[in-house]
Amino acid sequence: MSLLERQLKAQQAEQERTSPPVPGTPGAPDGDAPVGTFVPALIPVPERGAKAPSTARSLARDEMLQDIRIRMQGEVINAFDTLLDGTSTDTRTKVEGIVDRVLEANGFAVTRDERLKLVQEMLDEITGFGPLEPLLNDPTITEVMVNGPDHIYIERAGKILRVDTAFLNEEHVLRIIDRIITPLGRRIDEISPRVDARLPDGSRVNAIIAPLSLIGPVITIRKFSRTPYTVQNLINFGTSTPEMFEFLRSCIEARLNVFVSGGTGSGKTTFLNVLSSFIPNDERIVTIEDAAELQLRQEHVITLEARPANIEGKGEITIRDLLRNAMHMRPDRIIVGECRSGEALDMLQAMTTGQDGSLSTGHANTPRDMLRRLETMVLMTGYDLPLRAIREQIASAVDVLVHTARLKDGSRKVTNITEVYGIEDDEILTQDIFTFVQTGVVDGKIQGEPKATGIRPTFMGQFARAGIQLPPGEYGIPPEDPAKPIRVQKGRFGLKDASETADASVVKLGVGKAVVAGGMVYISSIGPLDPETSRVVRGGIKEHTRQCLANLKARLEESGSSIEKVVWANWSLRDMSDFEIFNEEWAKVFTADGPIGQSTPMPPLQRRAGFRVAIGVIAQT
C-alpha cells in the first residue's frame, strides 16, 4: 500500500469516528519561542487521567479544527507535486487557496489567527517535516522525541518537557519518517523496522516502528547547532575551562591519541567536533561515522558514512569496513564518530601504525569503564585474543581519555582528563590530570570547577619535542621537580621505580640502566638519543637504529664489556614494517653468528618519546 493510499484510508477512518479525541492539558514548553518561530496549535490526545475542557463549546471547536486538518491533509497529498512547483511565494499562495476552499466548501468559520496557523501547518507539511518543523527551527531545543502520534517531548537546557504538538495519526508520523530517510537511500518497513539517518543540517535521527515499537512510530532527533560550537562556546557554557582546552590543544598538536567517553546525551560528539578544530589545516583527515554528524572546518577532509543492508539483506558497509579502507587512503589522522563493537580493534591498530593523533568516542560511565568497554569491543571481533594482549594494545594506543557527563541539573561538564601511561600486573595504568570538583548545589544548579590534580603526565616532554610552546604555568599542571626522582612504574617491559628516596639517581628514558652481576652485564632499553643534547635524533628507522647501536656500544664499554661479547638482545620497533631496514643496520654490527635476539612491542613511554627503535642486551663482562 502506497503512502498516499495509507494516508487517505487513515483520513477516512478518522472522519468516521463518532467520538473525537479529547484534548489534553500538558504544560507548555519552557521559555518563549524565538522571534519568527511559529508554534503549531495541534491538540494532542491527553494522557490517562487528564481532564477534558469544561465547556462543550471548546470541545466542539477542537473537533472542528481537527476535522479541518484531516480534510486539508487529503487536499495537500493529492496536490503535493503541483504545490512544489514554482517559488515559495507560489507555494504559499496555492496553500492559502486550498485552506480557503476547504473552509468555504464545508462552511467552517475560523478566526484570522486560526487560518494563519492552518496555512503554516500545511506549508510545513509540504516544505518541511510537519509538526516537527517549528521544533527543529527552535535553537533552544537540543532534542526532539516523538513517542507515537500523540506524545512529543523536547529537551531544553538539559530538561525534558512535553509540548502541545501532535501528529494526526500513525500514518502521519510514517510519512514524515519517509520524508527524512528517502533522500538518504534508506528504508523502514516491517522487514527493517528501525533506521538511523540525519537531517540536512546534520542532526541525528533514529526511527523505530511496529512490530518493534508497541506505542506507534517513535522518532528521536539529536539536534546540532547550525553553526558548530567553538571552544569559547563551551567555555561560556561551563563545560570546560580555558586551561583544559589549551592542554587538549597541545595533546592534539603533539599527535596524542584521544578517546572521548561519556553517557548518552553527555555531549561527546559536540566535544569531539571542537577537539577536531585543533588539527592543523595541512593534514589529511578521514572521518568515519554511522550517520555523518561531524562538522570539520579543515580543507582536506574525507567524510565516509556507513551503509545499511538493502531490502535483500545485501550491500551493508560497516564502520569496520570503512576503517580498513581508510588505511589505504593515506590519512594523517582518522576520526571515528563512535566505536561500538569490533571496529575498536581496527581503530587501536590505526593508532599504533602511523595514524597518531586519531580521535574517537565511546559510551561509558567513567574513564575506567571506557577501557573495559574497549576490551569488550575488541573481543566482539571474534578473534581469540588473550586479555593481556588486548590490554597491551589499548595501553600502547590510547594516550588520553576525556570524560564528559550530563549532571543532575542538566548541565554538561568535562569531569575527567585522564592519561593512560602503561600496564602493570595485567592492569592498565591511568592517572587523572584534570578532574571536576563539585563544591555544592545552589538553586538546583551544581557548583564546582575542573582543576588540575597535581599530577604531571608522562608525555609532557613530547610537547617540547613537537615544538609546542607551553604557556606560563603549563595549564596549571605542577612543574617537574628536579629534586625528586622520576617514578617509572614496573610494567611488562621491566621498568622499575628509580628509588623511593629523594637523593637517588634519576632513571632517564632511553639511556639504559646497566647492572653487572655474575660475570654478565644487563643493559635495559637504549634509545636513539643524541648523547650531547639528550634528544631523539632526526630521521627515520635507519638513523634511529644507527644511533641506538652507537649508544649501546658506548654503554657496554662503560660497563667493562663490548659489542663482541653480547650473547642476547631484545629490540622494540615502533612499526614492525621497519624490521627489514633495521635488520640491515643490525647486520653491519653483528655477524651471522651474533647474539640470540627477540622482538617485543614498543612501550607507550618510548612511543610517545618519538623512538622508532630501542635495544636492550645481555653481554659478558
Summary of the structure (lengths in Angstrom):
residues: 621
radius of gyration: 31.5
end to end distance: 88.1
largest distance: 110.1
contacts: 1917
relative contact order: 0.06
helix: 35%
strand: 22%
